[in-house]
Amino acid sequence: MLTLSRVFVSGSMIVCQSTALSVSYFSACHCLTYPKKNSPYSAVDSERYSSLVKAVMSSRVSSQTPESLQVEDEHIYGPVVKAQKLSRPEMREPKILHPFLNPEGALTTDESGPPVHIQLNRGKSFAPSVTRILQQTLSTEQLFYLDRWKRRMVAELGEEGFKQYSQSIFKQGKLFHSALEEILMSGVAWTPGTSGTPEHPPDVQGYLQSISHILEDVRAVRAIESTVQHGPLNYLGVVDCVARYRGVLCVIDWKTSEKPKPFLSNTYDNPVQVAAYAGALNADENYEYQVENGLIVVAYKDGSPAHAHRLDSELMSEYWKTWLLRLEEFTEQRANQGSTASAEKK
């Protein structure tokens, strides 16, 4: 700028000089107001980054393919064995499908009169009970879990303690059924804790509280603790109750449990037992009606609401087939035992 001032002495120099000063002043102000920012890459080790890029770009791509990898795996680990599709085992059918309902049975609609109560008379019948047949035809899996539960209880309570525990459970069951029989035979709606309600042993108060909401829907009781017998199939049992539950005539089985049983599968052989009772009742001439439905009620000692498991006519038919298979197995066992006993005598 000094050199220009010496060459030009005209007024234009002043203008030029003035312009130069103005530009210099602007540049200086700009530098002071907006300092230059450092680049985010200034801290990068350029040599190391360069060598890394070269290493990546110069690496060879594998020439293996999925096919070659499979061949290599088969060489090392052997060929892959594909799992076969699981096939559900076919349900066995009874050799003779005895009818669940009696085609010649009476179908009276008269529900008046007191409930039937036929006591079991062992002196007049040698037919095996439903309970005995089911106990002697348990599956290997059922026997395993039953034995494991017993061993655990014995380990926890001891032999004598387990015996007392079993007797206590049996006693509570009998007291519970006796209290139920008294309530249902009275024909009066029962509500726990209300005045006029009969007193029951403390051991069953929780169970009765548990089923109180079920009893509200039980009407037209037709049988209580009554014996049923199937003459052609030669077995018998004692039904807990036959009544209408929510308008549907059912064979009702009252059960007690210390553990919750919210699903039908938790009741094990109970549905088979109910179907066996219903089939016997339908074939028994002492009952002038037929029953196609069942109900399993599981009561709890702590008073928590009982679980009610409905068995409609379709389910009852399926469990009836299962019962016929168990009955056939029991009959074959007795026949084999008889043959063995005869052979030993000879």
Sequence and secondary structure as in RCSB ss.txt:
>XXXX:A:sequence
MLTLSRVFVSGSMIVCQSTALSVSYFSACHCLTYPKKNSPYSAVDSERYSSLVKAVMSSRVSSQTPESLQVEDEH
IYGPVVKAQKLSRPEMREPKILHPFLNPEGALTTDESGPPVHIQLNRGKSFAPSVTRILQQTLSTEQLFYLDRWK
RRMVAELGEEGFKQYSQSIFKQGKLFHSALEEILMSGVAWTPGTSGTPEHPPDVQGYLQSISHILEDVRAVRAIE
STVQHGPLNYLGVVDCVARYRGVLCVIDWKTSEKPKPFLSNTYDNPVQVAAYAGALNADENYEYQVENGLIVVAY
KDGSPAHAHRLDSELMSEYWKTWLLRLEEFTEQRANQGSTASAEKK
>XXXX:A:secstr
 HHHHHH  SHHHHHHHHHHHHHHHHHHHHHHHS     TTTTS HHHHHHHHHHHHHS      HHHHHHHHHH
HH                 SS   SS TT        S  B     GGG    BHHHHHHTT  HHHHHHHHHHH
HHHHHHHHHHHHHHHHHHHHHHHHHHHHHHHHHHHHTS   TTSTT     HHHHHHHHHHHHHHTTEEEEEEEE
EEEEETTTTEEEEEEEEEEETTEEEEEEEEEESS   SGGGGTTHHHHHHHHHHHHHH TT SS   EEEEEEEE
TT    EEEEE HHHHHHHHHHHHHHHHHHHHHHHHHHHHHHHHH 
